Amino acid sequence: MGVLASSPKTMDLCIDLCTKCARACAECLDACLNEADVQARTNCIKILNDCVEICFLASQYMSRNSSFAKALCTLCANICEACAKECEMFNNAHCKACAQICHDCANECKKMSAPTKSMAYA
């Protein structure tokens, strides 16, 4: 549930998963920088950084119930999917775990950004 009474409760799971994903990507990025094949991970490191930033931004937009939150969640889902795909190319435990968290976040962001049904169609 939201921290304040005015916080949008319907976005709680997505906010939590975006925050978890940002943290996982930051940790994975740090671990990738310490791998022997760091040069082969250049694209992965860049996408991990993008994912950290978009997840935190999406979380902030949802927390303040911005009218742009759904659009940002669509972008967040796309970046999370790209990040998961990139991480899956590496066989480290940190990359595999990060990829799964990115998939989870992407799936919830897709739900959050889905158009709401109009009452006229109910």
Backbone bond lengths (Angstrom), bond angles and torsions (degrees), N, CA, C in turn:
res aa  C-N    CA-C-N  psi(-1)  N-CA   C-N-CA  omega(-1)  CA-C   N-CA-C  phi
1 M - - - 1.437 - - 1.508 109.12 -
2 G 1.297 116.09 157.26 1.452 121.48 -179.62 1.520 111.80 -62.73
3 V 1.292 116.10 160.79 1.460 121.74 -178.96 1.527 110.73 -73.42
4 L 1.316 117.23 -41.79 1.461 122.33 179.50 1.523 109.76 -106.97
5 A 1.292 116.39 160.10 1.463 120.77 -179.93 1.525 111.57 -61.97
6 S 1.320 117.44 -27.79 1.466 120.78 -177.99 1.527 113.18 -86.15
7 S 1.324 117.42 -5.20 1.462 121.30 -177.96 1.531 110.75 -72.09
8 P 1.340 117.90 140.17 1.473 120.90 -178.49 1.526 111.73 -70.81
9 K 1.314 117.27 112.06 1.465 122.78 -176.67 1.534 112.30 -71.28
10 T 1.320 117.58 -27.33 1.463 121.27 -176.35 1.521 112.38 -67.56
11 M 1.313 117.29 -15.35 1.460 120.80 -177.59 1.523 112.85 -103.31
12 D 1.318 117.66 2.50 1.465 121.09 -173.45 1.525 113.70 -55.71
13 L 1.323 117.71 -48.30 1.458 120.22 -177.86 1.522 110.79 -62.71
14 C 1.304 116.90 -42.97 1.463 120.39 179.87 1.528 110.98 -65.86
15 I 1.306 117.01 -41.78 1.474 120.77 176.87 1.529 109.67 -59.74
16 D 1.324 116.20 -46.82 1.468 120.30 -179.69 1.529 111.63 -62.24
17 L 1.333 116.94 -43.12 1.460 119.71 -179.54 1.522 112.11 -69.63
18 C 1.321 117.58 -35.52 1.469 119.92 175.85 1.526 110.87 -64.17
19 T 1.322 116.59 -41.44 1.458 120.40 178.37 1.522 110.84 -65.60
20 K 1.328 116.65 -42.77 1.464 121.50 177.99 1.526 110.35 -63.13
21 C 1.314 117.24 -41.53 1.454 121.83 -179.52 1.528 110.95 -65.68
22 A 1.309 116.83 -43.37 1.467 120.33 178.19 1.523 110.40 -59.39
23 R 1.300 115.94 -42.90 1.470 120.02 179.41 1.525 110.81 -66.29
24 A 1.319 117.25 -44.75 1.466 120.68 179.87 1.526 110.85 -61.53
25 C 1.319 116.41 -41.77 1.464 120.25 -179.89 1.527 111.57 -67.39
26 A 1.314 117.47 -38.09 1.462 120.63 177.55 1.532 110.43 -64.65
27 E 1.324 116.11 -41.86 1.460 120.29 178.59 1.528 111.21 -67.48
28 C 1.321 116.79 -41.06 1.462 121.29 178.84 1.524 110.24 -65.47
29 L 1.324 116.74 -42.25 1.460 121.34 178.22 1.527 109.72 -57.72
30 D 1.319 117.24 -46.92 1.454 121.60 179.27 1.530 111.10 -61.22
31 A 1.328 116.56 -42.22 1.467 120.36 179.42 1.527 111.03 -66.86
32 C 1.339 116.78 -39.46 1.467 120.42 179.13 1.525 111.56 -63.23
33 L 1.318 116.86 -35.87 1.459 120.36 178.96 1.528 112.22 -63.99
34 N 1.328 116.62 -20.45 1.453 121.66 -179.47 1.527 113.69 -100.90
35 E 1.323 117.31 3.83 1.465 120.67 178.06 1.526 110.16 -80.12
36 A 1.320 116.14 150.92 1.469 121.69 -179.39 1.531 111.73 -61.82
37 D 1.321 116.52 -32.29 1.474 120.87 -178.00 1.527 112.10 -97.79
38 V 1.311 116.86 37.94 1.466 121.96 -175.44 1.535 111.68 -54.68
39 Q 1.312 118.65 -34.62 1.468 120.88 179.84 1.527 111.63 -63.48
40 A 1.317 117.80 -32.83 1.465 121.93 178.50 1.524 111.72 -74.49
41 R 1.305 116.49 -11.76 1.460 122.10 -176.12 1.526 113.46 -103.54
42 T 1.292 117.61 11.63 1.461 121.29 -175.67 1.523 111.98 -54.81
43 N 1.321 117.13 -49.78 1.468 120.19 -179.83 1.526 111.10 -65.13
44 C 1.317 116.40 -40.18 1.465 120.64 178.73 1.521 110.52 -61.10
45 I 1.309 117.26 -44.26 1.462 122.14 -179.68 1.527 110.76 -62.32
46 K 1.324 116.59 -41.16 1.467 120.14 178.42 1.529 111.14 -64.03
47 I 1.325 116.14 -44.50 1.471 120.01 -179.09 1.527 110.67 -68.74
48 L 1.326 117.14 -37.78 1.466 119.79 175.58 1.524 110.46 -57.96
49 N 1.322 116.81 -43.32 1.466 120.73 178.27 1.528 111.03 -62.98
50 D 1.334 116.69 -43.46 1.468 120.16 176.85 1.521 110.92 -59.70
51 C 1.325 116.02 -41.34 1.460 120.60 -177.72 1.532 110.96 -66.43
52 V 1.317 117.21 -41.47 1.462 120.78 176.63 1.525 109.42 -55.60
53 E 1.324 115.89 -50.62 1.463 120.45 -174.68 1.526 112.53 -66.63
54 I 1.343 117.79 -44.31 1.471 119.54 -177.52 1.527 110.67 -69.46
55 C 1.323 117.49 -35.33 1.474 119.34 179.60 1.525 111.29 -66.47
56 F 1.331 116.36 -43.21 1.466 118.42 177.13 1.528 110.76 -64.59
57 L 1.320 116.69 -40.59 1.463 120.34 -179.75 1.531 110.93 -65.20
58 A 1.317 117.37 -44.80 1.470 120.82 178.48 1.524 110.53 -60.60
59 S 1.320 116.56 -41.69 1.462 121.17 178.19 1.528 110.88 -60.32
60 Q 1.324 116.70 -42.45 1.458 120.80 179.27 1.521 111.14 -65.83
61 Y 1.322 117.44 -43.57 1.473 120.54 -179.74 1.527 110.80 -63.60
62 M 1.336 116.38 -42.86 1.462 118.96 178.25 1.519 111.09 -65.95
63 S 1.314 117.97 -39.45 1.468 121.88 -178.16 1.517 111.80 -60.64
64 R 1.317 116.90 -33.69 1.461 119.23 179.28 1.527 111.97 -99.44
65 N 1.335 115.83 10.35 1.461 122.60 175.91 1.538 111.52 55.83
66 S 1.325 115.44 42.85 1.457 121.22 -179.63 1.528 111.08 -64.17
67 S 1.308 115.63 145.54 1.468 120.06 176.96 1.533 110.77 -68.80
68 F 1.322 118.03 -10.95 1.459 122.35 178.21 1.524 112.91 -99.56
69 A 1.324 117.58 3.14 1.465 121.24 -176.52 1.527 112.11 -60.35
70 K 1.317 117.93 -42.58 1.464 120.07 -178.89 1.519 111.33 -63.87
71 A 1.309 117.31 -42.95 1.467 120.90 179.04 1.527 110.16 -63.75
72 L 1.321 115.99 -40.51 1.453 119.70 179.23 1.530 111.00 -67.93
73 C 1.322 117.04 -35.48 1.468 120.53 177.66 1.526 111.35 -65.60
74 T 1.317 117.32 -33.11 1.463 120.40 175.62 1.524 109.66 -62.96
75 L 1.315 117.02 -47.61 1.457 121.51 177.80 1.526 110.59 -63.31
76 C 1.308 116.77 -41.59 1.457 121.50 179.24 1.530 110.39 -59.95
77 A 1.313 116.88 -44.61 1.468 120.30 178.49 1.521 111.05 -59.89
78 N 1.320 117.41 -42.39 1.462 120.91 -179.90 1.529 111.64 -64.49
79 I 1.310 116.76 -42.88 1.465 120.25 179.92 1.529 110.30 -69.42
80 C 1.315 117.74 -39.94 1.468 120.51 177.70 1.527 111.02 -61.78
81 E 1.316 117.20 -41.08 1.473 120.26 177.64 1.521 110.98 -63.72
82 A 1.325 116.90 -43.05 1.470 120.67 178.26 1.523 110.57 -63.47
83 C 1.313 116.30 -39.33 1.459 121.12 179.66 1.528 110.37 -66.53
84 A 1.314 116.85 -43.49 1.462 120.75 178.37 1.526 110.56 -60.11
85 K 1.308 116.04 -44.97 1.474 121.06 179.95 1.528 110.59 -60.59
86 E 1.310 116.39 -42.75 1.467 120.82 179.96 1.528 110.72 -66.50
87 C 1.336 116.58 -45.32 1.466 120.34 -179.86 1.528 112.09 -63.06
88 E 1.317 116.35 -34.06 1.467 120.37 -179.52 1.525 112.61 -65.81
89 M 1.312 117.36 -14.15 1.461 120.94 178.48 1.527 112.03 -74.46
90 F 1.325 117.13 -14.29 1.456 121.38 -177.74 1.522 109.98 -112.74
91 N 1.321 115.00 146.48 1.462 120.21 -171.64 1.525 113.56 -98.38
92 N 1.310 118.06 21.75 1.465 120.64 178.26 1.519 109.96 -85.61
93 A 1.315 115.58 149.65 1.468 120.08 179.20 1.517 110.89 -59.84
94 H 1.332 117.47 -39.25 1.463 119.68 -178.42 1.523 110.98 -65.89
95 C 1.319 117.76 -36.75 1.472 120.69 178.53 1.526 111.43 -70.41
96 K 1.314 116.83 -41.35 1.466 120.53 179.69 1.536 110.69 -64.63
97 A 1.332 116.59 -43.57 1.469 120.24 179.27 1.523 110.52 -65.74
98 C 1.319 116.74 -41.22 1.469 121.19 179.55 1.528 110.32 -63.15
99 A 1.327 116.26 -41.83 1.466 120.08 179.59 1.525 111.07 -59.41
100 Q 1.322 117.42 -41.93 1.467 120.36 -179.68 1.525 111.11 -65.95
101 I 1.318 117.09 -41.54 1.461 120.99 178.83 1.528 109.83 -65.10
102 C 1.329 116.98 -39.22 1.472 120.75 176.95 1.527 110.86 -62.19
103 H 1.334 116.89 -41.83 1.473 120.06 177.46 1.530 110.57 -61.74
104 D 1.327 116.40 -44.54 1.472 120.82 179.74 1.527 110.75 -60.13
105 C 1.324 116.02 -44.45 1.462 120.75 -179.85 1.528 110.63 -65.30
106 A 1.319 116.15 -44.07 1.469 120.34 179.53 1.523 110.96 -59.36
107 N 1.319 116.57 -43.51 1.467 120.21 -179.48 1.528 111.50 -62.76
108 E 1.325 116.77 -41.66 1.468 119.32 -179.91 1.525 110.86 -71.38
109 C 1.330 116.86 -37.28 1.469 119.99 177.25 1.525 111.00 -64.16
110 K 1.321 117.17 -35.88 1.477 120.65 176.60 1.522 110.19 -63.59
111 K 1.330 116.19 -41.89 1.472 119.87 177.46 1.532 110.20 -62.82
112 M 1.326 115.56 -42.96 1.462 120.64 -177.65 1.526 111.05 -65.20
113 S 1.308 116.85 -36.17 1.463 120.25 -175.41 1.523 113.25 -90.15
114 A 1.324 116.54 -3.37 1.471 119.24 179.62 1.522 110.11 -64.53
115 P 1.322 115.99 142.23 1.477 118.38 178.31 1.519 110.45 -61.84
116 T 1.312 115.03 140.94 1.464 119.49 177.31 1.517 108.93 -82.06
117 K 1.309 115.38 146.27 1.455 120.77 180.00 1.526 110.05 -74.05
118 S 1.264 115.42 136.04 1.460 120.71 177.66 1.526 108.18 -76.77
119 M 1.284 116.81 147.28 1.458 121.41 178.09 1.526 111.13 -63.52
120 A 1.333 117.98 -23.31 1.459 121.62 179.79 1.515 111.74 -66.26
121 Y 1.353 116.16 -23.21 1.461 120.06 -177.39 1.519 112.04 -98.58
122 A 1.292 117.90 -1.83 1.464 120.97 -175.26 1.518 111.47 -72.14
